[in-house]
Each structure stands twice: as C-alpha cells, then as structure tokens.
Amino acid sequence: MGKLQEDIKSQSDWIVKAFASDGYNLDYTIDSFIQIDLFFKHNMKDGKPIKGGRLPTTGFGPVLFSIGAYVGETIINHIPGAVWITDDDDPEGEMKISIKFPNGAEIWPINKIFNRFRNGSEDSIYPYGYILSKDFTEQEFNQKFWALTAETKKSWWAFWKK
C-alpha cells in the first residue's frame, strides 16, 4: 500500500476519534455523514470557521483531508469493488485522490469536503453519500437530515434578538 493510501486510513481513523471527543458519532455508515454536516453547521458561520470552533481559522487543510478520507473510506465500505486511486509521485496527489467505481465512474471525496467548506450546505455530505450508495444498499433517505441540518435564520424584523 502506498503512502497516500496509508495516510487516508490513518487520517480517517483519527477523525473518527476527534469527532467522538465532541460527541459526533462517525461509525462508517452513510447516515454518519449527517454528523459531518452537523459539524460544519456548528463550526462555521458565513462561510468561515467560527472563533473557538473545531476548524482552525488557518491551516484547516489537514482536518478537511481527514474528513474527506473518512467519507471515502465509508463509501468504499458500501460500494463493492470501489477503490482508491492515488499517485504518491504527484506533488499535488492529496488533492487528486479519487475513488473509482466498478462501472468506471470516479469521485473525489476530499475535494467534496473542501467544496462543503467553501460553499456551505449546498454541498452537504449526507445527500451526496446517499445518492452514491443508494443502488448498493437497502437504506432509505434519512429524513431527519433536513431537520438536523436546517439553517436557522432570524427574521428581518427580529434584529434586537440574539
């Protein structure tokens, strides 16, 4: 196994422990992707990490890589024949890591996490994982996702409320 594939495994295991210390349960199920969306909801505001949150305001790349590694490992666990594609000789290899499906389709879970970070809930992880895996599992879409990850916004007229 190459270095990037070893990093993927170790960082995936690390993020499971890191999330657990904050009460998030990453158990390598597609439903656990809701926990990732909750993590972003609780640790970001207006497209930026919140002060004192679990995403550093700078140098957050390793955390995002670890979350992407977890997402990829989970997808591989649910899609038979899916494999990581890595290139240890590429200086930008970490950002080009992909997963290839038996039908030839390819996804980039680490890039997906960076998109979730940049674009917010429009790039939510749970629907992404559900759509990718639904043909391989018997699982129904978890409707709790909508209530758990809903954005709370104050009414324009309630500016005095905190």
C-alpha positions in Angstrom: 0.0 0.0 0.0 1.3 3.5 -0.9 1.9 6.4 1.4 -1.3 8.3 0.4 -3.4 5.2 1.0 -1.8 4.7 4.4 -2.5 8.4 5.2 -6.1 8.0 4.1 -6.6 5.1 6.5 -4.8 6.7 9.5 -6.5 10.1 9.0 -9.9 8.5 8.7 -9.4 6.7 12.0 -8.1 9.9 13.6 -11.1 12.0 12.5 -13.5 9.3 14.0 -11.7 9.8 17.4 -11.6 13.6 17.1 -15.3 13.8 16.3 -16.2 11.4 19.1 -14.5 13.7 21.6 -17.0 16.4 20.6 -20.0 14.0 20.7 -20.3 13.3 16.9 -20.6 9.6 16.0 -18.8 8.5 12.9 -19.4 4.8 12.5 -18.7 4.3 8.8 -22.4 4.4 7.8 -23.8 6.6 5.2 -26.1 8.1 7.9 -23.0 9.2 9.8 -22.5 11.8 7.1 -25.2 13.7 8.8 -22.8 14.1 11.7 -20.3 15.7 9.2 -22.9 18.2 8.0 -23.7 19.0 11.7 -20.0 19.5 12.4 -19.8 22.1 9.6 -23.1 23.7 10.8 -21.8 24.0 14.4 -18.2 25.2 13.4 -18.8 27.6 10.6 -20.7 30.8 10.1 -20.9 32.9 6.9 -18.5 30.6 5.1 -15.8 30.9 7.7 -14.7 28.8 10.7 -16.1 30.3 13.9 -13.7 31.6 16.5 -13.0 28.9 19.2 -14.6 26.2 17.0 -13.0 22.9 15.9 -11.9 24.2 12.5 -8.9 26.4 12.8 -9.2 29.8 11.0 -6.0 28.9 9.2 -4.3 25.6 8.5 -7.6 23.7 8.3 -6.5 21.6 5.3 -5.4 18.6 7.4 -8.8 18.4 9.2 -10.6 18.7 5.8 -8.4 16.0 4.3 -9.2 13.7 7.3 -12.9 14.2 6.9 -12.6 13.5 3.2 -10.6 10.4 3.9 -13.4 9.2 6.2 -16.1 9.9 3.6 -14.1 8.0 1.0 -13.5 5.0 3.3 -17.2 4.9 4.2 -18.2 5.0 0.5 -15.7 2.2 -0.3 -17.2 0.1 2.5 -20.7 0.4 0.9 -19.9 0.1 -2.8 -18.4 -3.3 -3.7 -15.4 -3.0 -5.9 -14.8 0.7 -5.3 -11.1 1.5 -4.9 -8.9 4.5 -4.0 -6.8 5.9 -6.9 -3.7 7.7 -5.6 -0.4 8.8 -7.0 2.4 9.1 -4.5 4.7 10.7 -7.1 2.4 13.7 -7.8 3.2 16.7 -5.6 -0.5 17.6 -5.6 -1.5 14.0 -5.0 -3.5 14.7 -1.9 -6.0 16.9 -3.9 -6.2 14.5 -6.8 -7.1 11.4 -4.8 -10.2 9.7 -6.2 -12.4 6.7 -5.9 -13.1 4.6 -8.9 -16.3 2.5 -9.1 -16.6 -0.8 -10.9 -18.6 0.9 -13.6 -15.7 3.3 -14.3 -17.3 6.3 -12.6 -15.0 8.4 -10.5 -15.5 10.7 -7.5 -13.2 12.9 -5.4 -14.4 12.8 -1.8 -11.6 15.0 -0.4 -12.4 17.7 -3.0 -16.1 17.3 -2.0 -15.2 18.2 1.6 -13.3 21.3 0.5 -16.4 22.3 -1.5 -18.6 21.7 1.5 -16.3 24.0 3.5 -16.3 26.7 0.8 -19.9 26.5 -0.4 -21.8 25.6 2.8 -24.8 23.4 3.0 -25.5 23.5 -0.8 -22.6 20.9 -0.9 -23.9 18.8 2.0 -22.3 15.4 2.5 -25.2 13.2 3.5 -27.2 13.6 0.3 -24.0 13.1 -1.7 -23.2 9.9 0.1 -26.8 8.7 -0.1 -27.1 9.2 -3.8 -23.7 7.5 -4.5 -24.6 4.4 -2.4 -28.4 4.1 -2.8 -28.1 1.5 -5.5 -25.9 -0.7 -3.3 -27.8 -0.5 0.0 -31.4 -1.0 1.1 -31.3 2.2 3.0 -34.0 4.9 2.7 -33.1 8.6 2.7 -32.9 9.7 6.4 -35.5 12.5 6.5 -34.0 13.6 9.9 -31.2 15.2 7.8 -33.5 18.1 6.9 -34.4 19.0 10.5 -31.0 18.4 11.9 -29.1 20.5 9.4 -31.7 23.2 8.7 -30.2 26.7 8.8 -31.7 28.9 11.5 -32.1 32.5 10.4 -33.6 35.3 12.3 -36.5 37.2 10.8 -35.5 40.6 9.4 -37.8 42.2 12.0 -36.2 40.4 15.0 -32.9 42.3 14.8 -32.9 43.0 18.5 -32.9 39.3 19.4 -29.7 37.4 19.9 
